[in-house]
Amino acid sequence: MAYDNKKDNKDKIRIDITDGFAVERALKKFKRLCDAYGIVKEYRAREYYSKPSIKRVEKLEAAEKRRQKTNSKSSGRGSKKI
């Protein structure tokens, strides 16, 4: 397993498989590396074009949703309102 940081190979993940190395293990390692380097996340972000103004609105909506979620958790079960 190696990740080359060279300019031409910077987006490639390489897993060296020797004899006796299970295919399932190699796939599991590959998936973990893809998650670690954010390849799947990047792919989904580039699947379609989104205008910068739309991205900004979605980002603000996501932040508001997170804020409401944390507020509801803190004022939820077990806490007393005065």
C-alpha positions as CSV (number, residue, x, y, z in Angstrom):
1,M,0.0,0.0,0.0
2,A,1.4,3.3,-1.0
3,Y,0.2,6.7,-2.0
4,D,2.4,8.6,-4.4
5,N,2.6,12.4,-3.8
6,K,4.2,13.0,-7.2
7,K,2.7,15.7,-9.4
8,D,1.4,13.2,-12.1
9,N,0.3,10.5,-9.6
10,K,-1.2,12.6,-6.8
11,D,-4.8,11.5,-7.4
12,K,-4.0,7.8,-7.6
13,I,-4.3,5.3,-4.8
14,R,-2.1,2.2,-5.1
15,I,-2.5,-1.0,-3.1
16,D,0.2,-3.6,-3.5
17,I,-1.3,-7.1,-3.4
18,T,1.0,-10.1,-2.9
19,D,0.2,-13.7,-3.2
20,G,-2.1,-14.9,-0.4
21,F,-3.6,-11.4,0.0
22,A,-7.4,-11.7,0.1
23,V,-9.4,-9.8,-2.5
24,E,-11.9,-8.8,0.1
25,R,-9.2,-7.3,2.3
26,A,-7.8,-5.4,-0.6
27,L,-11.2,-3.9,-1.4
28,K,-11.8,-3.0,2.2
29,K,-8.4,-1.3,2.3
30,F,-9.2,0.5,-1.0
31,K,-12.5,1.8,0.3
32,R,-10.9,3.0,3.5
33,L,-8.2,4.9,1.6
34,C,-10.9,6.4,-0.7
35,D,-12.7,7.7,2.4
36,A,-9.5,8.9,4.0
37,Y,-8.5,11.0,1.0
38,G,-12.1,12.2,0.3
39,I,-12.3,10.8,-3.2
40,V,-16.0,9.8,-3.0
41,K,-17.0,13.1,-1.4
42,E,-15.1,15.0,-4.2
43,Y,-16.7,12.8,-6.9
44,R,-20.2,13.5,-5.5
45,A,-19.5,17.2,-5.3
46,R,-18.4,17.3,-9.0
47,E,-21.2,15.1,-10.3
48,Y,-23.1,18.2,-11.4
49,Y,-22.4,21.9,-11.6
50,S,-23.9,24.1,-8.9
51,K,-23.7,27.9,-9.2
52,P,-21.7,29.6,-6.5
53,S,-24.8,31.5,-5.2
54,I,-26.6,28.2,-4.8
55,K,-23.6,26.7,-3.0
56,R,-23.6,29.6,-0.6
57,V,-27.4,29.3,0.1
58,E,-27.0,25.5,0.7
59,K,-24.1,26.1,3.0
60,L,-26.1,28.6,5.1
61,E,-29.1,26.3,5.2
62,A,-26.9,23.4,6.4
63,A,-25.3,25.6,9.1
64,E,-28.8,26.7,10.3
65,K,-29.9,23.1,10.4
66,R,-26.9,22.1,12.4
67,R,-27.5,25.0,14.8
68,Q,-31.1,24.0,15.3
69,K,-30.1,20.3,15.8
70,T,-27.6,21.2,18.6
71,N,-30.0,23.6,20.2
72,S,-32.8,20.9,20.3
73,K,-30.4,18.4,21.7
74,S,-29.3,20.7,24.5
75,S,-32.8,21.7,25.4
76,G,-34.2,18.2,24.9
77,R,-34.5,15.3,27.4
78,G,-33.0,15.6,30.8
79,S,-32.5,19.3,30.8
80,K,-34.7,21.6,32.9
81,K,-36.1,24.9,31.5
82,I,-36.3,27.7,33.9
